[in-house]
Amino acid sequence: MRHAEVEAAEDELWRLRQELLGLVRPLWAPGAGLVAYWFSDEDAAYDELPAS
């Protein structure tokens, strides 16, 4: 996903949270687009773990 797509998806999620749950995004919450390393190649190891 590109940065703009991530931002748009996040904005929509926060809009739904506010509409359905009454939750407002905290001012201190960083945007998902600011985090460039949500998943790394090393995280793929967790995909192979058996379910508990």
PyMOL Python script that loads the backbone (N, CA, C, O; Angstrom):
from pymol import cmd

cmd.read_pdbstr("""\
ATOM      1  N   MET A   1       0.831  -1.192   0.000  1.00  0.00           N
ATOM      2  CA  MET A   1       0.000   0.000   0.000  1.00  0.00           C
ATOM      3  C   MET A   1       0.870   1.248   0.000  1.00  0.00           C
ATOM      4  O   MET A   1       1.930   1.295   0.625  1.00  0.00           O
ATOM      5  N   ARG A   2       0.409   2.217  -0.692  1.00  0.00           N
ATOM      6  CA  ARG A   2       1.107   3.489  -0.687  1.00  0.00           C
ATOM      7  C   ARG A   2       0.687   4.313   0.521  1.00  0.00           C
ATOM      8  O   ARG A   2      -0.344   4.048   1.139  1.00  0.00           O
ATOM      9  N   HIS A   3       1.483   5.297   0.843  1.00  0.00           N
ATOM     10  CA  HIS A   3       1.235   6.140   2.015  1.00  0.00           C
ATOM     11  C   HIS A   3      -0.173   6.738   1.989  1.00  0.00           C
ATOM     12  O   HIS A   3      -0.865   6.733   3.007  1.00  0.00           O
ATOM     13  N   ALA A   4      -0.594   7.242   0.853  1.00  0.00           N
ATOM     14  CA  ALA A   4      -1.920   7.865   0.745  1.00  0.00           C
ATOM     15  C   ALA A   4      -3.036   6.846   0.997  1.00  0.00           C
ATOM     16  O   ALA A   4      -4.054   7.178   1.604  1.00  0.00           O
ATOM     17  N   GLU A   5      -2.847   5.622   0.537  1.00  0.00           N
ATOM     18  CA  GLU A   5      -3.849   4.570   0.764  1.00  0.00           C
ATOM     19  C   GLU A   5      -3.934   4.201   2.238  1.00  0.00           C
ATOM     20  O   GLU A   5      -5.022   3.987   2.772  1.00  0.00           O
ATOM     21  N   VAL A   6      -2.790   4.130   2.883  1.00  0.00           N
ATOM     22  CA  VAL A   6      -2.762   3.820   4.319  1.00  0.00           C
ATOM     23  C   VAL A   6      -3.465   4.924   5.097  1.00  0.00           C
ATOM     24  O   VAL A   6      -4.274   4.644   5.981  1.00  0.00           O
ATOM     25  N   GLU A   7      -3.160   6.174   4.772  1.00  0.00           N
ATOM     26  CA  GLU A   7      -3.800   7.302   5.451  1.00  0.00           C
ATOM     27  C   GLU A   7      -5.307   7.305   5.237  1.00  0.00           C
ATOM     28  O   GLU A   7      -6.064   7.556   6.175  1.00  0.00           O
ATOM     29  N   ALA A   8      -5.751   7.028   4.009  1.00  0.00           N
ATOM     30  CA  ALA A   8      -7.187   7.017   3.715  1.00  0.00           C
ATOM     31  C   ALA A   8      -7.886   5.897   4.471  1.00  0.00           C
ATOM     32  O   ALA A   8      -8.974   6.102   5.011  1.00  0.00           O
ATOM     33  N   ALA A   9      -7.281   4.718   4.518  1.00  0.00           N
ATOM     34  CA  ALA A   9      -7.869   3.597   5.244  1.00  0.00           C
ATOM     35  C   ALA A   9      -7.938   3.895   6.742  1.00  0.00           C
ATOM     36  O   ALA A   9      -8.935   3.589   7.396  1.00  0.00           O
ATOM     37  N   GLU A  10      -6.887   4.485   7.273  1.00  0.00           N
ATOM     38  CA  GLU A  10      -6.870   4.823   8.692  1.00  0.00           C
ATOM     39  C   GLU A  10      -7.929   5.882   9.022  1.00  0.00           C
ATOM     40  O   GLU A  10      -8.619   5.777  10.036  1.00  0.00           O
ATOM     41  N   ASP A  11      -8.054   6.890   8.174  1.00  0.00           N
ATOM     42  CA  ASP A  11      -9.073   7.923   8.382  1.00  0.00           C
ATOM     43  C   ASP A  11     -10.467   7.312   8.398  1.00  0.00           C
ATOM     44  O   ASP A  11     -11.304   7.688   9.217  1.00  0.00           O
ATOM     45  N   GLU A  12     -10.716   6.372   7.496  1.00  0.00           N
ATOM     46  CA  GLU A  12     -12.024   5.719   7.444  1.00  0.00           C
ATOM     47  C   GLU A  12     -12.277   4.882   8.704  1.00  0.00           C
ATOM     48  O   GLU A  12     -13.388   4.874   9.233  1.00  0.00           O
ATOM     49  N   LEU A  13     -11.256   4.185   9.176  1.00  0.00           N
ATOM     50  CA  LEU A  13     -11.408   3.408  10.416  1.00  0.00           C
ATOM     51  C   LEU A  13     -11.738   4.304  11.602  1.00  0.00           C
ATOM     52  O   LEU A  13     -12.608   3.974  12.407  1.00  0.00           O
ATOM     53  N   TRP A  14     -11.053   5.429  11.712  1.00  0.00           N
ATOM     54  CA  TRP A  14     -11.338   6.354  12.814  1.00  0.00           C
ATOM     55  C   TRP A  14     -12.721   6.966  12.682  1.00  0.00           C
ATOM     56  O   TRP A  14     -13.395   7.205  13.684  1.00  0.00           O
ATOM     57  N   ARG A  15     -13.154   7.224  11.439  1.00  0.00           N
ATOM     58  CA  ARG A  15     -14.495   7.759  11.230  1.00  0.00           C
ATOM     59  C   ARG A  15     -15.543   6.749  11.696  1.00  0.00           C
ATOM     60  O   ARG A  15     -16.517   7.122  12.350  1.00  0.00           O
ATOM     61  N   LEU A  16     -15.346   5.474  11.361  1.00  0.00           N
ATOM     62  CA  LEU A  16     -16.275   4.431  11.791  1.00  0.00           C
ATOM     63  C   LEU A  16     -16.248   4.233  13.304  1.00  0.00           C
ATOM     64  O   LEU A  16     -17.293   4.044  13.927  1.00  0.00           O
ATOM     65  N   ARG A  17     -15.065   4.275  13.889  1.00  0.00           N
ATOM     66  CA  ARG A  17     -14.970   4.153  15.359  1.00  0.00           C
ATOM     67  C   ARG A  17     -15.753   5.258  16.050  1.00  0.00           C
ATOM     68  O   ARG A  17     -16.439   5.026  17.045  1.00  0.00           O
ATOM     69  N   GLN A  18     -15.640   6.462  15.505  1.00  0.00           N
ATOM     70  CA  GLN A  18     -16.359   7.577  16.121  1.00  0.00           C
ATOM     71  C   GLN A  18     -17.863   7.427  15.912  1.00  0.00           C
ATOM     72  O   GLN A  18     -18.650   7.636  16.836  1.00  0.00           O
ATOM     73  N   GLU A  19     -18.251   7.068  14.703  1.00  0.00           N
ATOM     74  CA  GLU A  19     -19.672   6.934  14.389  1.00  0.00           C
ATOM     75  C   GLU A  19     -20.334   5.802  15.170  1.00  0.00           C
ATOM     76  O   GLU A  19     -21.423   5.976  15.716  1.00  0.00           O
ATOM     77  N   LEU A  20     -19.680   4.651  15.222  1.00  0.00           N
ATOM     78  CA  LEU A  20     -20.294   3.466  15.817  1.00  0.00           C
ATOM     79  C   LEU A  20     -20.034   3.312  17.313  1.00  0.00           C
ATOM     80  O   LEU A  20     -20.889   2.819  18.050  1.00  0.00           O
ATOM     81  N   LEU A  21     -18.862   3.732  17.754  1.00  0.00           N
ATOM     82  CA  LEU A  21     -18.474   3.504  19.143  1.00  0.00           C
ATOM     83  C   LEU A  21     -18.325   4.782  19.959  1.00  0.00           C
ATOM     84  O   LEU A  21     -18.187   4.732  21.182  1.00  0.00           O
ATOM     85  N   GLY A  22     -18.353   5.915  19.288  1.00  0.00           N
ATOM     86  CA  GLY A  22     -18.184   7.176  19.991  1.00  0.00           C
ATOM     87  C   GLY A  22     -16.749   7.452  20.402  1.00  0.00           C
ATOM     88  O   GLY A  22     -16.494   8.312  21.246  1.00  0.00           O
ATOM     89  N   LEU A  23     -15.804   6.719  19.804  1.00  0.00           N
ATOM     90  CA  LEU A  23     -14.393   6.906  20.135  1.00  0.00           C
ATOM     91  C   LEU A  23     -13.790   7.986  19.251  1.00  0.00           C
ATOM     92  O   LEU A  23     -13.986   7.981  18.036  1.00  0.00           O
ATOM     93  N   VAL A  24     -13.068   8.897  19.851  1.00  0.00           N
ATOM     94  CA  VAL A  24     -12.392   9.958  19.113  1.00  0.00           C
ATOM     95  C   VAL A  24     -10.901   9.669  19.119  1.00  0.00           C
ATOM     96  O   VAL A  24     -10.339   9.250  20.131  1.00  0.00           O
ATOM     97  N   ARG A  25     -10.277   9.897  17.990  1.00  0.00           N
ATOM     98  CA  ARG A  25      -8.840   9.642  17.893  1.00  0.00           C
ATOM     99  C   ARG A  25      -8.081  10.583  18.820  1.00  0.00           C
ATOM    100  O   ARG A  25      -8.280  11.797  18.771  1.00  0.00           O
ATOM    101  N   PRO A  26      -7.212  10.032  19.665  1.00  0.00           N
ATOM    102  CA  PRO A  26      -6.414  10.884  20.553  1.00  0.00           C
ATOM    103  C   PRO A  26      -5.450  11.758  19.742  1.00  0.00           C
ATOM    104  O   PRO A  26      -4.940  11.337  18.703  1.00  0.00           O
ATOM    105  N   LEU A  27      -5.214  12.954  20.221  1.00  0.00           N
ATOM    106  CA  LEU A  27      -4.310  13.871  19.529  1.00  0.00           C
ATOM    107  C   LEU A  27      -2.886  13.333  19.467  1.00  0.00           C
ATOM    108  O   LEU A  27      -2.137  13.653  18.544  1.00  0.00           O
ATOM    109  N   TRP A  28      -2.511  12.516  20.450  1.00  0.00           N
ATOM    110  CA  TRP A  28      -1.137  12.014  20.508  1.00  0.00           C
ATOM    111  C   TRP A  28      -0.915  10.784  19.619  1.00  0.00           C
ATOM    112  O   TRP A  28       0.226  10.354  19.448  1.00  0.00           O
ATOM    113  N   ALA A  29      -1.971  10.218  19.059  1.00  0.00           N
ATOM    114  CA  ALA A  29      -1.845   8.985  18.271  1.00  0.00           C
ATOM    115  C   ALA A  29      -1.141   9.269  16.942  1.00  0.00           C
ATOM    116  O   ALA A  29      -1.607  10.100  16.163  1.00  0.00           O
ATOM    117  N   PRO A  30      -0.022   8.587  16.677  1.00  0.00           N
ATOM    118  CA  PRO A  30       0.664   8.803  15.403  1.00  0.00           C
ATOM    119  C   PRO A  30      -0.115   8.151  14.264  1.00  0.00           C
ATOM    120  O   PRO A  30      -0.839   7.179  14.477  1.00  0.00           O
ATOM    121  N   GLY A  31       0.034   8.676  13.089  1.00  0.00           N
ATOM    122  CA  GLY A  31      -0.624   8.086  11.926  1.00  0.00           C
ATOM    123  C   GLY A  31       0.078   6.821  11.488  1.00  0.00           C
ATOM    124  O   GLY A  31       1.292   6.685  11.639  1.00  0.00           O
ATOM    125  N   ALA A  32      -0.689   5.902  10.947  1.00  0.00           N
ATOM    126  CA  ALA A  32      -0.117   4.634  10.484  1.00  0.00           C
ATOM    127  C   ALA A  32       0.880   4.862   9.355  1.00  0.00           C
ATOM    128  O   ALA A  32       1.830   4.094   9.203  1.00  0.00           O
ATOM    129  N   GLY A  33       0.675   5.897   8.573  1.00  0.00           N
ATOM    130  CA  GLY A  33       1.581   6.190   7.475  1.00  0.00           C
ATOM    131  C   GLY A  33       2.952   6.639   7.927  1.00  0.00           C
ATOM    132  O   GLY A  33       3.898   6.623   7.139  1.00  0.00           O
ATOM    133  N   LEU A  34       3.076   7.038   9.179  1.00  0.00           N
ATOM    134  CA  LEU A  34       4.378   7.477   9.691  1.00  0.00           C
ATOM    135  C   LEU A  34       5.273   6.311  10.074  1.00  0.00           C
ATOM    136  O   LEU A  34       6.482   6.475  10.235  1.00  0.00           O
ATOM    137  N   VAL A  35       4.683   5.148  10.217  1.00  0.00           N
ATOM    138  CA  VAL A  35       5.450   3.984  10.638  1.00  0.00           C
ATOM    139  C   VAL A  35       5.802   3.166   9.401  1.00  0.00           C
ATOM    140  O   VAL A  35       4.947   2.483   8.836  1.00  0.00           O
ATOM    141  N   ALA A  36       7.043   3.239   8.990  1.00  0.00           N
ATOM    142  CA  ALA A  36       7.470   2.605   7.740  1.00  0.00           C
ATOM    143  C   ALA A  36       7.773   1.120   7.904  1.00  0.00           C
ATOM    144  O   ALA A  36       7.953   0.419   6.908  1.00  0.00           O
ATOM    145  N   TYR A  37       7.830   0.643   9.098  1.00  0.00           N
ATOM    146  CA  TYR A  37       8.280  -0.732   9.298  1.00  0.00           C
ATOM    147  C   TYR A  37       7.247  -1.570  10.062  1.00  0.00           C
ATOM    148  O   TYR A  37       7.619  -2.328  10.958  1.00  0.00           O
ATOM    149  N   TRP A  38       5.977  -1.450   9.729  1.00  0.00           N
ATOM    150  CA  TRP A  38       4.951  -2.234  10.430  1.00  0.00           C
ATOM    151  C   TRP A  38       5.263  -3.720  10.349  1.00  0.00           C
ATOM    152  O   TRP A  38       5.121  -4.441  11.336  1.00  0.00           O
ATOM    153  N   PHE A  39       5.681  -4.172   9.192  1.00  0.00           N
ATOM    154  CA  PHE A  39       6.032  -5.580   9.015  1.00  0.00           C
ATOM    155  C   PHE A  39       7.395  -5.641   8.345  1.00  0.00           C
ATOM    156  O   PHE A  39       7.683  -4.895   7.409  1.00  0.00           O
ATOM    157  N   SER A  40       8.213  -6.533   8.839  1.00  0.00           N
ATOM    158  CA  SER A  40       9.528  -6.703   8.235  1.00  0.00           C
ATOM    159  C   SER A  40       9.648  -8.135   7.731  1.00  0.00           C
ATOM    160  O   SER A  40       8.767  -8.961   7.971  1.00  0.00           O
ATOM    161  N   ASP A  41      10.722  -8.420   7.045  1.00  0.00           N
ATOM    162  CA  ASP A  41      10.958  -9.778   6.567  1.00  0.00           C
ATOM    163  C   ASP A  41      11.052 -10.758   7.729  1.00  0.00           C
ATOM    164  O   ASP A  41      10.689 -11.926   7.590  1.00  0.00           O
ATOM    165  N   GLU A  42      11.536 -10.287   8.869  1.00  0.00           N
ATOM    166  CA  GLU A  42      11.673 -11.151  10.042  1.00  0.00           C
ATOM    167  C   GLU A  42      10.315 -11.575  10.605  1.00  0.00           C
ATOM    168  O   GLU A  42      10.211 -12.624  11.242  1.00  0.00           O
ATOM    169  N   ASP A  43       9.279 -10.772  10.377  1.00  0.00           N
ATOM    170  CA  ASP A  43       7.950 -11.101  10.882  1.00  0.00           C
ATOM    171  C   ASP A  43       7.345 -12.320  10.196  1.00  0.00           C
ATOM    172  O   ASP A  43       6.425 -12.935  10.735  1.00  0.00           O
ATOM    173  N   ALA A  44       7.838 -12.673   9.034  1.00  0.00           N
ATOM    174  CA  ALA A  44       7.313 -13.827   8.305  1.00  0.00           C
ATOM    175  C   ALA A  44       7.453 -15.107   9.126  1.00  0.00           C
ATOM    176  O   ALA A  44       6.676 -16.041   8.930  1.00  0.00           O
ATOM    177  N   ALA A  45       8.421 -15.177  10.039  1.00  0.00           N
ATOM    178  CA  ALA A  45       8.608 -16.359  10.879  1.00  0.00           C
ATOM    179  C   ALA A  45       7.373 -16.623  11.725  1.00  0.00           C
ATOM    180  O   ALA A  45       7.068 -17.777  12.025  1.00  0.00           O
ATOM    181  N   TYR A  46       6.659 -15.579  12.113  1.00  0.00           N
ATOM    182  CA  TYR A  46       5.466 -15.749  12.926  1.00  0.00           C
ATOM    183  C   TYR A  46       4.298 -16.334  12.146  1.00  0.00           C
ATOM    184  O   TYR A  46       3.367 -16.883  12.736  1.00  0.00           O
ATOM    185  N   ASP A  47       4.343 -16.219  10.826  1.00  0.00           N
ATOM    186  CA  ASP A  47       3.288 -16.788   9.998  1.00  0.00           C
ATOM    187  C   ASP A  47       3.290 -18.311  10.061  1.00  0.00           C
ATOM    188  O   ASP A  47       2.265 -18.944   9.807  1.00  0.00           O
ATOM    189  N   GLU A  48       4.423 -18.898  10.393  1.00  0.00           N
ATOM    190  CA  GLU A  48       4.571 -20.350  10.396  1.00  0.00           C
ATOM    191  C   GLU A  48       4.330 -20.992  11.763  1.00  0.00           C
ATOM    192  O   GLU A  48       4.387 -22.216  11.887  1.00  0.00           O
ATOM    193  N   LEU A  49       4.063 -20.184  12.787  1.00  0.00           N
ATOM    194  CA  LEU A  49       3.853 -20.738  14.121  1.00  0.00           C
ATOM    195  C   LEU A  49       2.518 -21.467  14.177  1.00  0.00           C
ATOM    196  O   LEU A  49       1.538 -21.007  13.592  1.00  0.00           O
ATOM    197  N   PRO A  50       2.469 -22.600  14.874  1.00  0.00           N
ATOM    198  CA  PRO A  50       1.194 -23.313  15.006  1.00  0.00           C
ATOM    199  C   PRO A  50       0.219 -22.526  15.879  1.00  0.00           C
ATOM    200  O   PRO A  50       0.629 -21.808  16.791  1.00  0.00           O
ATOM    201  N   ALA A  51      -1.056 -22.665  15.595  1.00  0.00           N
ATOM    202  CA  ALA A  51      -2.072 -21.985  16.414  1.00  0.00           C
ATOM    203  C   ALA A  51      -2.126 -22.633  17.782  1.00  0.00           C
ATOM    204  O   ALA A  51      -1.958 -23.845  17.917  1.00  0.00           O
ATOM    205  N   SER A  52      -2.362 -21.811  18.798  1.00  0.00           N
ATOM    206  CA  SER A  52      -2.405 -22.370  20.154  1.00  0.00           C
ATOM    207  C   SER A  52      -3.821 -22.629  20.586  1.00  0.00           C
ATOM    208  O   SER A  52      -4.051 -23.100  21.700  1.00  0.00           O
TER     209      SER A  52
END
""", "prot")
cmd.dss("prot")
cmd.show_as("cartoon", "prot")
cmd.util.cbc("prot")
cmd.orient("prot")
